[in-house]
Amino acid sequence: MKRLFALLAALTALAAIVGGSAVAGGSAAKKVNGDIWFQNDGYAAYGIPNPPGLAHWVLNAQEATANSPVKGTMTYEDGYGSYTAKVTDVTFESHGGHQDATITAVFTTDNHDYVPGVGITDTWTVHDVAEPGVGQDYFTHAGLDSSKITAGNIQVHS
């Protein structure tokens, strides 16, 4: 009998924790994620030949909440190398029927010929235009539009 009461007490406590978290949290934090492949045509603006093959970019970011700071990471790879970055800020906007997220991140590794280096901060804006994202979703960086993605999807949950 004591075991039954202990089990019921534990289940009641668990239900209170889970239920309390849902009530206290209110709405879910806004977030963005993507796993995309595209031809990176941005190098031409700097007089650099486009790298061979497709670029691969994986990103995830979540806004800060009362209980958690901004969090997220990015990885990127193309014919010139790769890098990783830690998200330090993310903001969200709606534009003409689609969702945008602007992500600021600091480079944490740099094995890329044209990345400014570890510790440098940069900003990208992703545009979630449609589902699926192939041929529709895109991002901007340093004022340049990227080619539309050829595989994968960007999803902005705001």
C-alpha positions in Angstrom: 0.0 0.0 0.0 2.9 2.4 0.9 4.4 1.7 -2.6 1.1 2.6 -4.3 0.9 5.9 -2.4 4.5 6.7 -3.2 3.9 5.9 -6.9 0.7 8.1 -6.9 2.6 10.9 -5.2 5.4 10.7 -7.7 3.0 10.7 -10.6 1.1 13.7 -9.1 4.4 15.6 -8.7 5.4 14.8 -12.3 1.9 16.0 -13.6 2.3 19.2 -11.7 5.8 19.8 -13.1 4.7 19.1 -16.7 1.4 21.0 -16.4 3.1 23.9 -14.6 5.7 24.2 -17.3 3.0 24.3 -20.0 1.0 26.9 -18.2 4.0 29.0 -17.1 5.6 28.9 -20.5 2.5 30.3 -22.3 3.5 30.3 -26.0 6.4 28.4 -27.4 9.6 30.2 -28.3 10.0 31.2 -31.9 12.6 29.2 -33.8 14.1 28.7 -37.3 15.8 25.7 -38.8 17.0 24.6 -42.1 19.1 22.0 -43.9 19.6 23.3 -47.4 21.7 22.8 -50.5 22.3 25.5 -53.1 24.7 26.9 -55.7 26.4 29.7 -53.9 26.6 32.5 -56.5 27.6 35.2 -53.9 31.3 34.9 -54.6 31.0 36.6 -58.0 30.2 39.9 -56.3 33.7 39.8 -54.8 35.4 38.7 -58.1 35.9 35.2 -56.7 34.9 32.2 -58.9 32.0 30.2 -57.6 33.1 27.0 -55.8 32.5 23.7 -57.6 29.4 21.8 -56.5 26.7 22.8 -54.2 27.0 24.5 -50.8 25.4 22.8 -47.8 24.1 24.9 -44.8 22.5 23.6 -41.7 21.1 26.0 -39.2 18.9 26.2 -36.1 18.1 29.1 -33.8 15.6 29.8 -31.0 14.8 33.1 -29.5 15.4 33.9 -25.9 12.7 33.3 -23.4 12.3 34.2 -19.7 13.9 30.8 -18.8 16.5 30.4 -21.6 19.0 32.6 -23.6 19.1 32.6 -27.4 20.5 29.3 -28.6 21.4 27.7 -31.9 24.2 26.6 -34.2 25.1 26.7 -37.9 27.4 24.6 -40.1 28.4 25.4 -43.7 30.4 23.7 -46.3 31.3 24.4 -50.0 34.2 23.8 -52.4 36.3 26.4 -50.4 35.9 24.7 -47.0 33.7 24.8 -44.0 32.8 26.7 -40.8 30.6 26.4 -37.7 29.0 29.3 -35.8 27.1 29.8 -32.5 23.9 31.8 -32.7 24.0 35.0 -30.5 20.7 36.6 -31.7 17.6 35.9 -33.8 14.7 38.1 -34.7 11.5 37.3 -36.6 9.3 39.2 -39.1 6.4 38.5 -41.5 6.6 39.9 -45.0 4.0 39.5 -47.7 2.8 36.1 -46.7 6.1 34.6 -45.8 8.2 34.4 -42.6 11.7 35.8 -42.2 14.3 35.3 -39.5 17.5 37.3 -39.1 20.3 35.3 -37.4 23.4 36.7 -35.9 26.2 34.2 -35.1 29.9 34.2 -34.1 32.2 31.9 -36.0 33.5 29.1 -33.7 35.6 27.1 -36.3 37.0 28.3 -39.6 38.3 25.9 -42.2 37.2 28.1 -45.1 39.2 30.2 -47.5 36.8 33.2 -47.4 35.5 33.3 -43.8 36.7 36.2 -41.7 37.9 34.0 -38.8 37.0 32.5 -35.4 35.4 35.1 -33.1 34.0 37.3 -35.9 30.3 37.9 -35.9 28.1 37.9 -39.0 24.4 38.1 -39.9 22.1 36.2 -42.3 18.4 36.6 -43.1 16.4 33.5 -44.1 13.2 33.7 -46.0 10.6 30.9 -45.6 8.5 31.4 -48.6 6.7 28.1 -49.2 6.5 24.4 -48.3 8.3 22.6 -49.6 11.2 25.2 -49.8 12.9 23.9 -52.9 12.9 26.6 -55.6 11.2 29.0 -53.2 13.1 29.6 -49.9 16.2 31.6 -49.9 18.5 33.7 -47.7 20.4 37.0 -47.9 23.8 37.7 -46.6 25.9 40.9 -46.7 23.1 42.4 -48.9 23.3 39.7 -51.5 20.5 37.3 -52.4 21.4 33.7 -52.6 20.3 31.3 -55.3 17.1 29.6 -54.3 17.7 26.3 -52.6 17.9 23.2 -54.8 17.4 20.7 -51.9 16.1 20.9 -48.4 13.9 23.4 -46.6 14.0 26.5 -44.4 11.3 26.7 -41.7 10.5 29.7 -39.6 8.2 29.0 -36.7 7.1 32.3 -35.3 
